[in-house]
């Protein structure tokens, strides 16, 4: 598959790496890029050999948001009829394998929203997050007003959405937006390391864990706990559960077959 706005590679034949690649526009997200991203994500998701996906950008920008030039002249009818944002932005939500965002530089507007759509964010110490749409006379349109408060709480989310200010990596980690902050030159190794660890676990258990954590944002506590318990019980039907527990009991390293 050849792409113009992203680069795609595999690492150790078990991690899919997607790099956003519109450097002159600081990886501004246009339809072409989002279509390519959606396609690459689907290919990795259905590849039996791949256990985890890393999504990253350049040192200067993960992504500086939706492409402002492309939407500047939109009318309401253009945006609504074209289903702008939803049309090709929601693909990542349907991916069942974990997707890690490795963020350096700017993650603004749609870039911050895209990072938040990933399962967790590892940030370089130069990362800057923000929802600056208010400065453009609009509001976040790819889930920023919904996912940011879930990640950092109402007060900080309001602050970000209403002032348009940026949050640095330290504040982002303190607020729970990112899971780890590492020096810029360690970012790719850190994200790949996490992805390789995940890839070696039981794929079925990994997918179940992702599904169950995501359920926490869609259901009440009792329903969520019951959902988790059903998945937990179901995992006893897998060969990987037998392998994982037998390996522990016999003090050896588990080798999962993803069955
Ligand atoms: N869309 C299109 N082009 C963009 C862009 C964007 N979101 N962000 C940056 N660029 C382009 C600039 O126009 C510039 O292009 P030229 O060289 O052709 O002029 C190039 O990238 C480099 O940008 P700057 O010269 O501005 O670089 P800087 O280092 O001085 O500033 C920045 C970096 C602070 C990120 C600044 O570029 C900026 O503020 N960008 C816009 C951020 C923004 O508002 N994002 C939200 C977009 S709306 C959205 O995302 C809606 C949604 O919810 C989905």
Boltz pocket constraint, residues with backbone or C-beta under 6 A from the ligand:
constraints:
  - pocket:
      binder: B
      contacts: [[A, 23], [A, 24], [A, 25], [A, 26], [A, 28], [A, 29], [A, 64], [A, 65], [A, 66], [A, 67], [A, 68], [A, 69], [A, 85], [A, 106], [A, 108], [A, 109], [A, 110], [A, 111], [A, 113], [A, 132], [A, 133], [A, 136], [A, 139], [A, 140], [A, 141], [A, 142], [A, 144]]
      max_distance: 6.0
